[in-house]
Amino acid sequence: VFVEFDYAMRGMLVDGRNGRYRRSSECDGTRQAYECVSCSSQIGLFYQPDFGFWYLTGDGCGAFDRSLTFVFDTADTPFEVTETWQEVNSDGVLTLNPNVQLFAIGEVPPTSMPTV
């Protein structure tokens, strides 16, 4: 039985990005994408293969917005990242943020139960 987890991200300086994330569709064909299901606006967590980083954006797969949260790390999932997350605020100031945390917060029931 495949059981999926929701994940939490917290510690970000950019408002509206801390919250509960759930696996969604693939973005670039190589890595899974995640969507925030508890954020006040639409935010996604994607991998950018050309430059090797995970990032959050409200503009969809492959798009970048002005207030980026990102990390240069080629981990298979953002929850295996070992490098320090960075944030660019709306004024364009880059800040290293070692307080960003990602972790599993519980099981999400399978969409359909197997029959016996």
N, CA, C and O atoms as a GROMACS GRO file, in nm:
protein
  464
    1VAL      N    1   0.085  -0.118   0.000
    1VAL     CA    2   0.000   0.000   0.000
    1VAL      C    3   0.089   0.123   0.000
    1VAL      O    4   0.176   0.137   0.085
    2PHE      N    5   0.066   0.212  -0.095
    2PHE     CA    6   0.143   0.337  -0.103
    2PHE      C    7   0.079   0.439  -0.009
    2PHE      O    8  -0.039   0.471  -0.021
    3VAL      N    9   0.158   0.488   0.084
    3VAL     CA   10   0.110   0.590   0.177
    3VAL      C   11   0.195   0.714   0.157
    3VAL      O   12   0.318   0.706   0.155
    4GLU      N   13   0.130   0.825   0.142
    4GLU     CA   14   0.198   0.951   0.115
    4GLU      C   15   0.200   1.036   0.241
    4GLU      O   16   0.112   1.023   0.326
    5PHE      N   17   0.298   1.122   0.252
    5PHE     CA   18   0.309   1.212   0.366
    5PHE      C   19   0.286   1.356   0.322
    5PHE      O   20   0.316   1.392   0.209
    6ASP      N   21   0.233   1.437   0.412
    6ASP     CA   22   0.237   1.581   0.395
    6ASP      C   23   0.364   1.628   0.462
    6ASP      O   24   0.420   1.560   0.548
    7TYR      N   25   0.411   1.742   0.421
    7TYR     CA   26   0.534   1.798   0.474
    7TYR      C   27   0.510   1.940   0.521
    7TYR      O   28   0.422   2.010   0.470
    8ALA      N   29   0.586   1.983   0.617
    8ALA     CA   30   0.576   2.121   0.665
    8ALA      C   31   0.706   2.193   0.634
    8ALA      O   32   0.814   2.136   0.642
    9MET      N   33   0.692   2.318   0.597
    9MET     CA   34   0.807   2.408   0.583
    9MET      C   35   0.784   2.520   0.681
    9MET      O   36   0.675   2.576   0.689
   10ARG      N   37   0.888   2.553   0.756
   10ARG     CA   38   0.876   2.665   0.849
   10ARG      C   39   1.011   2.734   0.861
   10ARG      O   40   1.114   2.679   0.820
   11GLY      N   41   1.009   2.854   0.918
   11GLY     CA   42   1.131   2.930   0.939
   11GLY      C   43   1.164   3.027   0.827
   11GLY      O   44   1.267   3.093   0.832
   12MET      N   45   1.078   3.036   0.725
   12MET     CA   46   1.106   3.127   0.615
   12MET      C   47   1.074   3.271   0.654
   12MET      O   48   0.980   3.297   0.729
   13LEU      N   49   1.153   3.362   0.601
   13LEU     CA   50   1.134   3.504   0.628
   13LEU      C   51   1.027   3.564   0.538
   13LEU      O   52   0.957   3.657   0.579
   14VAL      N   53   1.012   3.510   0.417
   14VAL     CA   54   0.915   3.562   0.322
   14VAL      C   55   0.775   3.519   0.366
   14VAL      O   56   0.749   3.400   0.382
   15ASP      N   57   0.687   3.616   0.386
   15ASP     CA   58   0.551   3.586   0.433
   15ASP      C   59   0.475   3.496   0.338
   15ASP      O   60   0.493   3.502   0.216
   16GLY      N   61   0.390   3.411   0.394
   16GLY     CA   62   0.299   3.331   0.315
   16GLY      C   63   0.356   3.202   0.259
   16GLY      O   64   0.288   3.136   0.180
   17ARG      N   65   0.476   3.164   0.298
   17ARG     CA   66   0.535   3.042   0.242
   17ARG      C   67   0.552   2.931   0.344
   17ARG      O   68   0.575   2.816   0.307
   18ASN      N   69   0.540   2.964   0.471
   18ASN     CA   70   0.545   2.861   0.574
   18ASN      C   71   0.411   2.789   0.572
   18ASN      O   72   0.306   2.854   0.569
   19GLY      N   73   0.413   2.657   0.574
   19GLY     CA   74   0.287   2.585   0.573
   19GLY      C   75   0.302   2.439   0.542
   19GLY      O   76   0.411   2.382   0.551
   20ARG      N   77   0.190   2.379   0.506
   20ARG     CA   78   0.180   2.235   0.479
   20ARG      C   79   0.186   2.212   0.328
   20ARG      O   80   0.107   2.269   0.253
   21TYR      N   81   0.280   2.128   0.284
   21TYR     CA   82   0.302   2.101   0.142
   21TYR      C   83   0.265   1.957   0.110
   21TYR      O   84   0.289   1.866   0.190
   22ARG      N   85   0.208   1.938  -0.007
   22ARG     CA   86   0.167   1.805  -0.053
   22ARG      C   87   0.223   1.782  -0.193
   22ARG      O   88   0.228   1.873  -0.276
   23ARG      N   89   0.264   1.659  -0.217
   23ARG     CA   90   0.319   1.624  -0.348
   23ARG      C   91   0.214   1.649  -0.455
   23ARG      O   92   0.098   1.613  -0.438
   24SER      N   93   0.254   1.710  -0.565
   24SER     CA   94   0.161   1.735  -0.676
   24SER      C   95   0.219   1.670  -0.801
   24SER      O   96   0.258   1.553  -0.796
   25SER      N   97   0.224   1.739  -0.910
   25SER     CA   98   0.274   1.681  -1.035
   25SER      C   99   0.424   1.707  -1.051
   25SER      O  100   0.484   1.783  -0.976
   26GLU      N  101   0.482   1.642  -1.151
   26GLU     CA  102   0.621   1.670  -1.184
   26GLU      C  103   0.628   1.804  -1.254
   26GLU      O  104   0.536   1.843  -1.326
   27CYS      N  105   0.737   1.873  -1.233
   27CYS     CA  106   0.754   2.004  -1.295
   27CYS      C  107   0.837   1.992  -1.422
   27CYS      O  108   0.795   2.038  -1.528
   28ASP      N  109   0.954   1.933  -1.412
   28ASP     CA  110   1.047   1.929  -1.524
   28ASP      C  111   1.068   1.790  -1.580
   28ASP      O  112   1.154   1.770  -1.666
   29GLY      N  113   0.992   1.693  -1.531
   29GLY     CA  114   1.007   1.556  -1.577
   29GLY      C  115   1.112   1.476  -1.501
   29GLY      O  116   1.128   1.357  -1.525
   30THR      N  117   1.183   1.541  -1.408
   30THR     CA  118   1.286   1.469  -1.334
   30THR      C  119   1.263   1.470  -1.184
   30THR      O  120   1.308   1.378  -1.115
   31ARG      N  121   1.196   1.570  -1.132
   31ARG     CA  122   1.175   1.580  -0.988
   31ARG      C  123   1.028   1.608  -0.960
   31ARG      O  124   0.959   1.671  -1.039
   32GLN      N  125   0.983   1.561  -0.846
   32GLN     CA  126   0.847   1.584  -0.801
   32GLN      C  127   0.828   1.731  -0.764
   32GLN      O  128   0.922   1.795  -0.716
   33ALA      N  129   0.710   1.783  -0.785
   33ALA     CA  130   0.676   1.918  -0.740
   33ALA      C  131   0.582   1.906  -0.621
   33ALA      O  132   0.518   1.803  -0.600
   34TYR      N  133   0.572   2.012  -0.542
   34TYR     CA  134   0.489   2.014  -0.421
   34TYR      C  135   0.409   2.143  -0.420
   34TYR      O  136   0.455   2.246  -0.467
   35GLU      N  137   0.287   2.136  -0.366
   35GLU     CA  138   0.205   2.257  -0.355
   35GLU      C  139   0.173   2.281  -0.209
   35GLU      O  140   0.155   2.187  -0.132
   36CYS      N  141   0.164   2.408  -0.172
   36CYS     CA  142   0.127   2.443  -0.036
   36CYS      C  143  -0.025   2.439  -0.027
   36CYS      O  144  -0.096   2.509  -0.100
   37VAL      N  145  -0.074   2.356   0.066
   37VAL     CA  146  -0.219   2.342   0.081
   37VAL      C  147  -0.273   2.424   0.197
   37VAL      O  148  -0.394   2.422   0.224
   38SER      N  149  -0.185   2.495   0.267
   38SER     CA  150  -0.231   2.576   0.380
   38SER      C  151  -0.184   2.721   0.372
   38SER      O  152  -0.211   2.800   0.463
   39CYS      N  153  -0.115   2.757   0.265
   39CYS     CA  154  -0.066   2.895   0.250
   39CYS      C  155  -0.179   2.988   0.208
   39CYS      O  156  -0.278   2.944   0.150
   40SER      N  157  -0.164   3.115   0.237
   40SER     CA  158  -0.268   3.212   0.204
   40SER      C  159  -0.277   3.240   0.054
   40SER      O  160  -0.378   3.291   0.007
   41SER      N  161  -0.172   3.208  -0.020
   41SER     CA  162  -0.175   3.224  -0.166
   41SER      C  163  -0.115   3.098  -0.229
   41SER      O  164  -0.056   3.016  -0.159
   42GLN      N  165  -0.130   3.084  -0.360
   42GLN     CA  166  -0.081   2.966  -0.429
   42GLN      C  167   0.072   2.968  -0.436
   42GLN      O  168   0.131   3.057  -0.497
   43ILE      N  169   0.134   2.870  -0.371
   43ILE     CA  170   0.280   2.859  -0.368
   43ILE      C  171   0.316   2.716  -0.404
   43ILE      O  172   0.253   2.622  -0.356
   44GLY      N  173   0.417   2.700  -0.487
   44GLY     CA  174   0.466   2.568  -0.522
   44GLY      C  175   0.614   2.556  -0.492
   44GLY      O  176   0.686   2.656  -0.485
   45LEU      N  177   0.659   2.433  -0.474
   45LEU     CA  178   0.799   2.401  -0.447
   45LEU      C  179   0.846   2.316  -0.564
   45LEU      O  180   0.793   2.207  -0.587
   46PHE      N  181   0.945   2.366  -0.638
   46PHE     CA  182   0.988   2.304  -0.763
   46PHE      C  183   1.140   2.288  -0.768
   46PHE      O  184   1.212   2.352  -0.691
   47TYR      N  185   1.187   2.202  -0.859
   47TYR     CA  186   1.330   2.186  -0.883
   47TYR      C  187   1.364   2.249  -1.017
   47TYR      O  188   1.288   2.232  -1.113
   48GLN      N  189   1.474   2.321  -1.026
   48GLN     CA  190   1.520   2.385  -1.148
   48GLN      C  191   1.645   2.309  -1.196
   48GLN      O  192   1.754   2.332  -1.142
   49PRO      N  193   1.633   2.220  -1.296
   49PRO     CA  194   1.744   2.133  -1.334
   49PRO      C  195   1.861   2.205  -1.402
   49PRO      O  196   1.975   2.161  -1.390
   50ASP      N  197   1.834   2.313  -1.474
   50ASP     CA  198   1.942   2.382  -1.545
   50ASP      C  199   2.045   2.443  -1.450
   50ASP      O  200   2.163   2.452  -1.483
   51PHE      N  201   1.999   2.484  -1.332
   51PHE     CA  202   2.089   2.550  -1.237
   51PHE      C  203   2.108   2.470  -1.108
   51PHE      O  204   2.189   2.508  -1.023
   52GLY      N  205   2.033   2.360  -1.093
   52GLY     CA  206   2.050   2.272  -0.978
   52GLY      C  207   2.004   2.332  -0.846
   52GLY      O  208   2.080   2.334  -0.749
   53PHE      N  209   1.879   2.379  -0.842
   53PHE     CA  210   1.828   2.428  -0.714
   53PHE      C  211   1.679   2.404  -0.699
   53PHE      O  212   1.605   2.396  -0.797
   54TRP      N  213   1.637   2.391  -0.573
   54TRP     CA  214   1.497   2.384  -0.535
   54TRP      C  215   1.450   2.526  -0.503
   54TRP      O  216   1.526   2.605  -0.447
   55TYR      N  217   1.326   2.560  -0.537
   55TYR     CA  218   1.277   2.695  -0.511
   55TYR      C  219   1.126   2.696  -0.492
   55TYR      O  220   1.054   2.606  -0.535
   56LEU      N  221   1.079   2.801  -0.426
   56LEU     CA  222   0.936   2.824  -0.406
   56LEU      C  223   0.894   2.942  -0.490
   56LEU      O  224   0.966   3.042  -0.499
   57THR      N  225   0.778   2.932  -0.551
   57THR     CA  226   0.725   3.042  -0.629
   57THR      C  227   0.573   3.034  -0.636
   57THR      O  228   0.515   2.926  -0.622
   58GLY      N  229   0.511   3.146  -0.656
   58GLY     CA  230   0.367   3.151  -0.674
   58GLY      C  231   0.330   3.159  -0.820
   58GLY      O  232   0.211   3.167  -0.854
   59ASP      N  233   0.431   3.156  -0.909
   59ASP     CA  234   0.407   3.175  -1.052
   59ASP      C  235   0.404   3.046  -1.132
   59ASP      O  236   0.394   3.050  -1.255
   60GLY      N  237   0.413   2.931  -1.067
   60GLY     CA  238   0.404   2.803  -1.136
   60GLY      C  239   0.539   2.746  -1.177
   60GLY      O  240   0.643   2.811  -1.161
   61CYS      N  241   0.535   2.625  -1.229
   61CYS     CA  242   0.656   2.552  -1.267
   61CYS      C  243   0.740   2.630  -1.367
   61CYS      O  244   0.689   2.677  -1.469
   62GLY      N  245   0.867   2.643  -1.339
   62GLY     CA  246   0.960   2.708  -1.430
   62GLY      C  247   0.962   2.859  -1.422
   62GLY      O  248   1.045   2.923  -1.486
   63ALA      N  249   0.872   2.919  -1.343
   63ALA     CA  250   0.865   3.065  -1.332
   63ALA      C  251   0.933   3.111  -1.203
   63ALA      O  252   0.940   3.037  -1.105
   64PHE      N  253   0.982   3.230  -1.205
   64PHE     CA  254   1.045   3.287  -1.087
   64PHE      C  255   0.973   3.416  -1.052
   64PHE      O  256   0.940   3.495  -1.140
   65ASP      N  257   0.950   3.437  -0.924
   65ASP     CA  258   0.894   3.565  -0.883
   65ASP      C  259   1.002   3.644  -0.810
   65ASP      O  260   1.111   3.594  -0.788
   66ARG      N  261   0.971   3.766  -0.774
   66ARG     CA  262   1.072   3.855  -0.718
   66ARG      C  263   1.116   3.813  -0.577
   66ARG      O  264   1.231   3.834  -0.540
   67SER      N  265   1.027   3.754  -0.499
   67SER     CA  266   1.061   3.713  -0.363
   67SER      C  267   1.089   3.563  -0.360
   67SER      O  268   1.002   3.485  -0.322
   68LEU      N  269   1.207   3.525  -0.400
   68LEU     CA  270   1.242   3.384  -0.409
   68LEU      C  271   1.291   3.327  -0.277
   68LEU      O  272   1.356   3.395  -0.198
   69THR      N  273   1.260   3.201  -0.256
   69THR     CA  274   1.319   3.120  -0.150
   69THR      C  275   1.378   3.001  -0.224
   69THR      O  276   1.305   2.931  -0.294
   70PHE      N  277   1.508   2.977  -0.211
   70PHE     CA  278   1.572   2.873  -0.290
   70PHE      C  279   1.693   2.815  -0.217
   70PHE      O  280   1.741   2.870  -0.119
   71VAL      N  281   1.740   2.701  -0.269
   71VAL     CA  282   1.860   2.637  -0.216
   71VAL      C  283   1.931   2.566  -0.331
   71VAL      O  284   1.868   2.494  -0.408
   72PHE      N  285   2.061   2.587  -0.343
   72PHE     CA  286   2.140   2.516  -0.442
   72PHE      C  287   2.174   2.379  -0.387
   72PHE      O  288   2.263   2.366  -0.303
   73ASP      N  289   2.102   2.278  -0.433
   73ASP     CA  290   2.121   2.141  -0.385
   73ASP      C  291   2.053   2.050  -0.486
   73ASP      O  292   1.939   2.077  -0.526
   74THR      N  293   2.118   1.944  -0.528
   74THR     CA  294   2.063   1.854  -0.630
   74THR      C  295   1.996   1.732  -0.568
   74THR      O  296   1.980   1.630  -0.636
   75ALA      N  297   1.957   1.739  -0.442
   75ALA     CA  298   1.889   1.627  -0.376
   75ALA      C  299   1.765   1.586  -0.454
   75ALA      O  300   1.702   1.668  -0.520
   76ASP      N  301   1.731   1.457  -0.446
   76ASP     CA  302   1.614   1.406  -0.518
   76ASP      C  303   1.484   1.468  -0.470
   76ASP      O  304   1.391   1.484  -0.549
   77THR      N  305   1.475   1.502  -0.343
   77THR     CA  306   1.357   1.571  -0.290
   77THR      C  307   1.405   1.691  -0.209
   77THR      O  308   1.518   1.693  -0.162
   78PRO      N  309   1.320   1.792  -0.193
   78PRO     CA  310   1.361   1.908  -0.114
   78PRO      C  311   1.380   1.873   0.034
   78PRO      O  312   1.440   1.950   0.109
   79PHE      N  313   1.327   1.758   0.075
   79PHE     CA  314   1.334   1.718   0.215
   79PHE      C  315   1.465   1.647   0.246
   79PHE      O  316   1.490   1.611   0.361
   80GLU      N  317   1.549   1.628   0.144
   80GLU     CA  318   1.682   1.570   0.161
   80GLU      C  319   1.791   1.675   0.146
   80GLU      O  320   1.910   1.642   0.150
   81VAL      N  321   1.752   1.799   0.127
   81VAL     CA  322   1.847   1.909   0.108
   81VAL      C  323   1.936   1.925   0.231
   81VAL      O  324   1.888   1.921   0.344
   82THR      N  325   2.066   1.943   0.207
   82THR     CA  326   2.160   1.963   0.319
   82THR      C  327   2.222   2.102   0.317
   82THR      O  328   2.284   2.143   0.415
   83GLU      N  329   2.204   2.175   0.209
   83GLU     CA  330   2.259   2.310   0.200
   83GLU      C  331   2.164   2.410   0.268
   83GLU      O  332   2.049   2.377   0.296
   84THR      N  333   2.213   2.531   0.292
   84THR     CA  334   2.134   2.636   0.358
   84THR      C  335   2.043   2.706   0.258
   84THR      O  336   2.087   2.747   0.150
   85TRP      N  337   1.916   2.719   0.294
   85TRP     CA  338   1.819   2.791   0.210
   85TRP      C  339   1.856   2.940   0.208
   85TRP      O  340   1.911   2.994   0.304
   86GLN      N  341   1.823   3.004   0.096
   86GLN     CA  342   1.845   3.147   0.079
   86GLN      C  343   1.713   3.211   0.041
   86GLN      O  344   1.628   3.148  -0.023
   87GLU      N  345   1.697   3.336   0.079
   87GLU     CA  346   1.575   3.409   0.044
   87GLU      C  347   1.610   3.545  -0.012
   87GLU      O  348   1.702   3.613   0.034
   88VAL      N  349   1.535   3.584  -0.114
   88VAL     CA  350   1.547   3.718  -0.171
   88VAL      C  351   1.416   3.788  -0.141
   88VAL      O  352   1.310   3.744  -0.185
   89ASN      N  353   1.423   3.898  -0.067
   89ASN     CA  354   1.299   3.968  -0.033
   89ASN      C  355   1.255   4.059  -0.148
   89ASN      O  356   1.322   4.067  -0.250
   90SER      N  357   1.143   4.126  -0.130
   90SER     CA  358   1.088   4.210  -0.237
   90SER      C  359   1.176   4.329  -0.271
   90SER      O  360   1.158   4.392  -0.376
   91ASP      N  361   1.273   4.360  -0.184
   91ASP     CA  362   1.369   4.467  -0.214
   91ASP      C  363   1.492   4.415  -0.286
   91ASP      O  364   1.583   4.492  -0.318
   92GLY      N  365   1.496   4.284  -0.311
   92GLY     CA  366   1.608   4.225  -0.382
   92GLY      C  367   1.728   4.190  -0.296
   92GLY      O  368   1.836   4.163  -0.348
   93VAL      N  369   1.711   4.189  -0.164
   93VAL     CA  370   1.821   4.160  -0.072
   93VAL      C  371   1.828   4.009  -0.047
   93VAL      O  372   1.728   3.947  -0.009
   94LEU      N  373   1.946   3.949  -0.070
   94LEU     CA  374   1.968   3.807  -0.050
   94LEU      C  375   2.011   3.779   0.093
   94LEU      O  376   2.101   3.846   0.145
   95THR      N  377   1.948   3.680   0.157
   95THR     CA  378   1.978   3.645   0.295
   95THR      C  379   1.990   3.493   0.306
   95THR      O  380   1.903   3.421   0.258
   96LEU      N  381   2.097   3.444   0.369
   96LEU     CA  382   2.106   3.302   0.403
   96LEU      C  383   2.014   3.279   0.522
   96LEU      O  384   2.013   3.358   0.616
   97ASN      N  385   1.935   3.171   0.518
   97ASN     CA  386   1.841   3.145   0.627
   97ASN      C  387   1.856   3.001   0.675
   97ASN      O  388   1.794   2.910   0.619
   98PRO      N  389   1.939   2.978   0.777
   98PRO     CA  390   1.957   2.843   0.829
   98PRO      C  391   1.837   2.792   0.909
   98PRO      O  392   1.837   2.677   0.954
   99ASN      N  393   1.735   2.875   0.928
   99ASN     CA  394   1.618   2.837   1.009
   99ASN      C  395   1.510   2.764   0.930
   99ASN      O  396   1.414   2.715   0.990
  100VAL      N  397   1.523   2.756   0.797
  100VAL     CA  398   1.421   2.688   0.718
  100VAL      C  399   1.427   2.539   0.747
  100VAL      O  400   1.533   2.477   0.740
  101GLN      N  401   1.312   2.482   0.782
  101GLN     CA  402   1.302   2.340   0.814
  101GLN      C  403   1.193   2.276   0.730
  101GLN      O  404   1.087   2.335   0.709
  102LEU      N  405   1.218   2.155   0.684
  102LEU     CA  406   1.119   2.075   0.612
  102LEU      C  407   1.113   1.940   0.679
  102LEU      O  408   1.216   1.879   0.708
  103PHE      N  409   0.992   1.891   0.704
  103PHE     CA  410   0.979   1.762   0.771
  103PHE      C  411   0.842   1.702   0.744
  103PHE      O  412   0.745   1.773   0.717
  104ALA      N  413   0.835   1.568   0.752
  104ALA     CA  414   0.708   1.497   0.734
  104ALA      C  415   0.621   1.522   0.856
  104ALA      O  416   0.671   1.521   0.969
  105ILE      N  417   0.492   1.544   0.834
  105ILE     CA  418   0.403   1.573   0.948
  105ILE      C  419   0.289   1.474   0.963
  105ILE      O  420   0.207   1.489   1.053
  106GLY      N  421   0.283   1.373   0.878
  106GLY     CA  422   0.179   1.273   0.897
  106GLY      C  423   0.140   1.204   0.770
  106GLY      O  424   0.173   1.250   0.660
  107GLU      N  425   0.072   1.096   0.784
  107GLU     CA  426   0.030   1.019   0.669
  107GLU      C  427  -0.094   1.079   0.604
  107GLU      O  428  -0.184   1.126   0.673
  108VAL      N  429  -0.096   1.075   0.474
  108VAL     CA  430  -0.215   1.112   0.398
  108VAL      C  431  -0.274   0.981   0.349
  108VAL      O  432  -0.204   0.902   0.286
  109PRO      N  433  -0.402   0.956   0.376
  109PRO     CA  434  -0.461   0.828   0.334
  109PRO      C  435  -0.449   0.808   0.183
  109PRO      O  436  -0.459   0.905   0.108
  110PRO      N  437  -0.429   0.685   0.137
  110PRO     CA  438  -0.426   0.660  -0.007
  110PRO      C  439  -0.557   0.702  -0.070
  110PRO      O  440  -0.660   0.705  -0.004
  111THR      N  441  -0.553   0.737  -0.198
  111THR     CA  442  -0.674   0.781  -0.267
  111THR      C  443  -0.775   0.667  -0.281
  111THR      O  444  -0.896   0.692  -0.285
  112SER      N  445  -0.728   0.545  -0.288
  112SER     CA  446  -0.821   0.431  -0.291
  112SER      C  447  -0.758   0.316  -0.213
  112SER      O  448  -0.637   0.294  -0.219
  113MET      N  449  -0.839   0.248  -0.142
  113MET     CA  450  -0.792   0.136  -0.062
  113MET      C  451  -0.789   0.010  -0.148
  113MET      O  452  -0.881  -0.015  -0.226
  114PRO      N  453  -0.683  -0.070  -0.133
  114PRO     CA  454  -0.678  -0.195  -0.210
  114PRO      C  455  -0.784  -0.293  -0.159
  114PRO      O  456  -0.821  -0.290  -0.042
  115THR      N  457  -0.830  -0.379  -0.248
  115THR     CA  458  -0.925  -0.482  -0.210
  115THR      C  459  -0.849  -0.609  -0.180
  115THR      O  460  -0.743  -0.635  -0.237
  116VAL      N  461  -0.903  -0.688  -0.090
  116VAL     CA  462  -0.837  -0.812  -0.050
  116VAL      C  463  -0.902  -0.930  -0.116
  116VAL      O  464  -0.860  -1.044  -0.094
   0.00000   0.00000   0.00000
